[in-house]
Amino acid sequence: MDRNNANALAYDLAVIYGHDDLIDLLISQMNQVVPALDRQAEDGTTALMRATMAADVNQIKDLLAAGADASRRDRQGESPLSYAVTHDLDAAVQVLRAAGVERIPPDKVTGHESIIHAGGQGALGTILDLLDSGTPIDVTDAGGDTALTAAGAHPGVVKVLAKLGADLSHRNNEGKTAYMIAAASNRVRLMQVLEESGSPIDEPEEMDGLTQALAMFNAMKAKASDIDADERDDEADIEVSGDELLMACLSGDALTVSRQIAAGTDVNFMNDEGSTPLLNSVAGLGRGGMSRRRERDFEQIIYSLLAAGADPNRGVMPTLIIATMTGRLHLVNAMLRANADVDAATELPTDEAGGRILATALLFALFPNEHGSHLNERVALALLDAGPDLSFKSNDGSMAIHYAAKSGMLRALNKILDLAPEMIDVQDSEGSTPLMEAALNGKSEALSLLLERGANRDLRNANGRTAAQLALEAGHR
């Protein structure tokens, strides 16, 4: 793979997982090696994408004739063809399809299942051709996958399939919908596309994982007890070691973890630094940048530990907070079901030099975070359902309602107001209200919601500023 293709692949992955800083870096890298007509702007668009957005058919033809790459995608995973289809730009669609963009070789297209292969390849042109020729959009392969569930690496293709009527609630043979597949891998952009398209918001079923882990754990214990001590081989004779269990959990060594649990190692072992097996495994998963197989190894470890009685409240840091920071709702739910303390707090460094913030899992979920805000709001809603103390104050006096307003998470903000309407004008240590936070950060929808719910627009902060003055000073007219 040449440098440009490698960068393009990395760019696609960065888009899917919502790593905006990495997207910026890769755009700069790719722009050094691609022709001028394929260079990407800050939003990830190329000249061909912008011509498509403008429905400028003549410019589209000229750019294609000059060799423009029609397969490049913007920050949202849209290609020129997917944008044209989802925005009903029929003339642009016809020109792009006539040019043969986003197609797989004809010898790869045989039978109805070809649409599933095309979905996995992101070959939207082939998908459209197959649909035109009568291929059912929801045809399944031997694994029960459709083009939609197979297209998990291509948000633009998923968006088109949803628009054309693909069944968003379809489950493959493993019982997974497209949304569940995306959520299990923390694919932020894809999850957002599916939710905006009307997909059911089903999560990977952690109770299934717990049940399977418990069955495996019990089977290994039974096998170990059945082996006569004199007949045990080296593999069966496992030395119980809390330190080995900790290391296996941190590295994602699921086999060693299973053997240590079956041998009787204490799943709540804690070393001098306050590390526990559960804390290490969740922290290991949170490192990211790994294959789905490695992610499944870590998830198996977590479920095995919970099934064996691991305490999520034990350790140097609340495991619920680490699970929240991974953005994986199914793991947060698993911790809550294991009676994790929803109000446990810890202090972590902020982006500011030397700055530290005291927060619960709910406050972490509500922190402004552009690439993960959509994902974090779903986590925040689950934490709100667990009954947290909404009056908890960080070390700057901020509460959950301040962060919900600051980040513009409308559903979370609305739910907090439903649970504690008296907090609508609560002030932090600097006298800032939720309305002021929304105004200062340009969150107009949150601002409107707060005003509709009766927020006092005349209150002033410690510097004598109203919400309106703060908005104007920040350039948010």
N, C-alpha and C positions, 0 to 999 in steps of 0.2 A: 504494500500500500504506500503510495507516495505521500509526501508531506501534506499536500492540500487535501487529499482524500481523508487522511487521518484527522486533520483539523476539522473537516466537515462532519465526520462521524462524532468526534468529541463535541462539536457544536450542537448536533442533534440531541445528544445525551444531556448536555447542559440545559437545553430548552425543556426537555421532558421533565427533568428533575428540578427546574426552577433555580439554577445556580447563576444568578444575574452577574456576579463578579467574574465568573468564569466565561460567561457569554461575551462580556466586554473584552476580555483578554483574547479570546479566540477570534473575535471579529478583527482585532488589530493584527493578529497573526495571519489570518487568511487573506486579509487585504494586502499583505506583502507579497503574496505568491500567486494571486489570481489576476486575470486581465482586468483592466479598468472597468469594463462594462459589467463585471460580476462583483465588484466591491460592494460591501454592505454598509449601510448607514447605521446610526446609533440604535435604531429600532430593528435592525437586522434585515431590512428590506434592501433589495437590489433594484437597479433601474428597470428590470423586467417586471418585478413585483409592483413597482410604483406605476408603471405604464398600465398594468392590469387594474390596479385600484382606480386609476383615472378612466378606465374603459377606452383607452386610446389604442384602437385596433391597428392603425398604421404604424405607430411606434412599436407595438408588440411584434408586428411582422418584421420591422427593420432590425430590432434587437435579436430576434431569433435567427434572422438571416446572417447577422454578424457573429453568431455563435454564442449568444447568451445562454447560461446554464439555467434551464427551467426547473431543475430539481432543488435549487436552494430554497431554504425556508427562513422565515423571520422568527422573531422572539416567541411568537405564539405557536410555532410549528406549522404555519401556513405556507404553502407554495403558491406560485401564480395560479395554477389550475384549481387548487382547493379554494383559494379566495374567490376566484371567478364563479365557481359552482355555488358556493354558500351565499354569495351576494347576487345571484341571478344575473350575472353579466353574460348573457347568452352569446353575444357576438365574440367576446373574448374567449369564452369556452370553446367555441367552434374553431377559432384560429389556433389555439393551443393544442387542441386535439388533432387538428389536421396536420400539425407539425410533428405529431407523434411523441409528445412529451409524456413522461412518467408511464412508460410501457415496459413490460418484460418481454423477452424474446418469444416469438410465436411458438417455437417448439416446446416452450414451458407451459403453454396454455392448452390443456386438454381436459374436457369434462367440466362438470359443474364445480368441482372442488377447486378449480383453478382460481376462483375468486378469493378463496381463503389464502392461497399462496400469494396472490397479488396483494391482499391486505397485509400480510406479514412483510412483504417487500416494500410497502408504501407505494405501489404502482397504481396510482389513481386512474391514469388513462386506461389501463387494462381493465380495471374494475368497471369503469363507465362503459367500455366496449362490451364486456360480458353482460352487464345489466341490459344494454340495448339489444343484445342477442337473445335475451330471455332467461338468463341465469337468475334463479331466485336470490334475493339479497341475503336471506338468512339460511341458505343451504349450509349443512354441517359436514365436517369430516369425521373420521373414526374417533377422534377425541372429543367430539361434540362442539368444536370451535366453529365460529362463523368468521366472516371477513372482519366483523367488528371486534370480536375478542382477540383475533390474531393481529390486529393493527395497533397494538399497544405502544409501538415505538413511533407512531406517526399521528400526532394530534390533529393535523389538518385532514388526514384521511378519515379519522374517526368522526370529525365534525361533518364531513360530507356524507358519510354513511348514515349518521343520525338524521341529517336533513332529508335524506332520500328514503327514510322509513325503516331503517334497521331496528330490530327488536333490542332495545336497551336493557330489557330485563332477562334476556336469554342467558341461561347458565350452561356451561360446558359440562363434560362428564365428571369433572371435579367439583361441580356445584358453584363455579365462579362466574360472576357477571364480569363484563368489561370493567366496571367500576371497581369491583373487588380485586381484580388483577392489578389495576393501577394503584389502588390503595395499599396493597401488600408490598409494592415496590416503592411507595412514597413518590409516585410520579405526579408532581404538583400540577403541571400544565394540563396533563391528560385528565386528571380528576376534575379540574375546573371546566374543561371542555365538556365532559360528560354530564356534570351537574347542570351546566347552562343549557345542555341539550335535553334535559328532563329525565336523566337516568335516575333509577332508584338509588338511594344513598346507602347501599349495603356495604358492610365492612367485612373483611376476612373474619371468619367465625372463630374467635379465640377459644370458645368452649369446646369446639371440635378438636382444636389443638391440645387443650388440656386433657380431654378424654383420651386421645391417642397417646399422649405422653404418659398418662397414668397407667394405661394398659401395658405399654412397653416397659415401664418401670416395674410393675408387678410381675411381668413375665421374666424379666432379668433377675429379680429377687428369687423367684421360684426356681429358676434354672440354677442359680448359685447355690441354693440350699439343697438341691437334689444331687449335686456333685459330691461324691465322697472325698473327704480330705486327702486320702491316699491316692486318689485317681486324678486329682486336679492337675492340669498342666500349667505352664507358666502364664498363659493368657488368662486363665480363670482365676489364678491366685493373685488378686489385686490388693496392693497395699493401700490401706485407707490413709488418705493424705489431704488435709484441708488446703494446704498450699498448692498441691497439684490440681485440686478442683478449681481453685481461684484462677490459676494460670490457664487451665483448659477453658474456663468460662470467658476469659478475656480474649483468648485467641480464636474462639469459635470451634473448639475441638469437641464436637457433639458426642463422638464415640467414647472418649475418655470421661466426659461428664456422666454419661449413662452408666459406665462401669463403676465410677466412684460412688454414684448414688446407690446403685444396686449393692455395692460392697458395704454400705452403711456409713459413708462419710457424712458428717453433719452439714446439711444444706444451709444452715445458718452460721457456719463457721465465719469468724471475723478475725483478720490479722491486726497487727499493731497500728496499721495505717487506717483502719476502719473500713477496709474493703470486704465485701461479702460476695459470694458467688452470683447472686441475683444482680447486685449493683454492677459487677464486672461485665456480666453478659449484656445487660442493657446498654452500658457504656460502650462495649465493643460494637454492638449493632449501630449505635449512634455515630460511629466514626464515618460511616457512609463510604462511597466510592468502591463498592464491592459488587460481585455478581449476585444474581438472584439466588443461586445455589448457596452461596455463603450466607446470604441473608436468612435463608430457610434454616441453615445450621444454627444460627444464633437464636432464631425464634423457637426452634425445637428445644434448645437448651433452656430458654426462659420458661417455656411451658413445662418442661420436665422438672425444673426447680420448683415452680409453683405447685405442681401436682404433688411433689414430695414434701410440701409444707414450708417453702421458703417465705420468710417474713419481709414484705416490702418496706417495712418501717425500720429495719435494722441496717446500720452502716453509717459511714461518715456523711453521707448525703441522702436525702429522701429519693428512693428509686422512682417514685411517681414524677418527680421533677425531671429526672433524666429521661424517662419515657416520654414526657411532654416535649422535651427539647428535640427528640427524634421526629416528632410530628406524626407518629403512628398511632392513630386513634384506637386500633384494636389492642395495642399494648397498654395504652392508658386505661382502657376498659378492663383489661385483664388485671392490672394493678388495683383498680378500684374494687373489683370483685374479690380480690384477695385482702380486702380491708386496709388498703393503703390510706394513710392519714392525709385527707385532702387539704388540711390546713398546715401541714409541715412546711417549714420555710428554711431557706438557706441563703447565703450571701455569695454572689458571684461577681467577677469583674465585668464592667461594661465596656463599650467602645471608647469611652473617654479615658484619657491617661490617668491611671491611678484610681479611677472611679469604681465603686462597688455598689451593688444594689441588693437589697433584701427582698426576697419574693417567694411566694407560694407557687405551686404548679399553675394555678389560674392566672396569676400575674405574668408568668413566663409565656403562657399561651396567648395572652393579650398584648404582649410587647409588639410595637410596630415592627414589621418585618415584611418588606414588600414581596419577596418571592415566595414566602410561606404563609402570608396572611390568610389566604383562602383555606388552607389546610389547618392552620392554627385555630381558626374560629370554630371549626368542628370539634376540635379538642376542647376548646374553652366551653362550648355548650355542654359537652359530656361532664366536664368538671363542675359546671353550674348545677347540673342535675344531681350531683353528689352532695349538694348542700354545704358549700364552703361558707366561711365567715366573710361576708362581703364588707365588713368594717375593718378588715385587716389593713394596716398601713405599712407601706414600705418605709425605708429610712428617710425618704424625702416627703413623707406624708401622703403619697399617692395611693389611691385605692383602685380596685378592679374597674370601677366605673370610669375613672380618669383614663386608664389605659385603653378601655374599649372605645372611648370617644376619640382619643389621640390616634388610634390605629384605624378608626372608621369601620370597626366590625359591628355592623348594624344589628344582626340577629342577637349577638351577645349583649350589646348595649340595651336592646329592647327587653331581653330576658332579665337583665339586672334590674331594670326599672320596674318590671312586673314583680320581681321578688322584693325589691326595696325601693319603692317610689319616693320615700323620704330622702334618698341620697342624691336626688337630681341636682342639687346646688351645693353638695358637699365640697369643701375647700381643702387643698393640700397645705403643706407648710409655707408655700409662697402665696397662698390665697387663691390659687387657681381652681376654677370649677371645671366640670366636664365640658361645659359649653365653651369655655376659654380654650381648653385643650383642642377641641374640634376646630375652633376658629383659627388658632395659631398654626395648626397643621394642615389647613386647607381641606378639611373633611366636610364638605358641604352637605352631604346626605346625613351624616351624623348630627351636624348643626341643625338641620331641619327637623330631624326626629326629636332632638332635645327641646327645641322651641315648641313643637307640637305637644310635647308631654308637659309643658309648663315651666321650662327653665327660665330663670330670672336673668334677662339680658343686661340689667343695670348694675349688677354686682361688679366690684372692682377688686383686683388682686392687690398684693402687698405694695406694688409700685403705682397703684392708682389707675390701672388700665382696665377698661371694660373689654368684653369679648370682641366687640366691633373694632376697637382701637388696636387690639392685638392682631386681628385679621388684616387690617390695613397696613400695619407696620411690617407684617410678614409678606405683603404683596398679594394677599388673597382677597381680591375685591368682591 
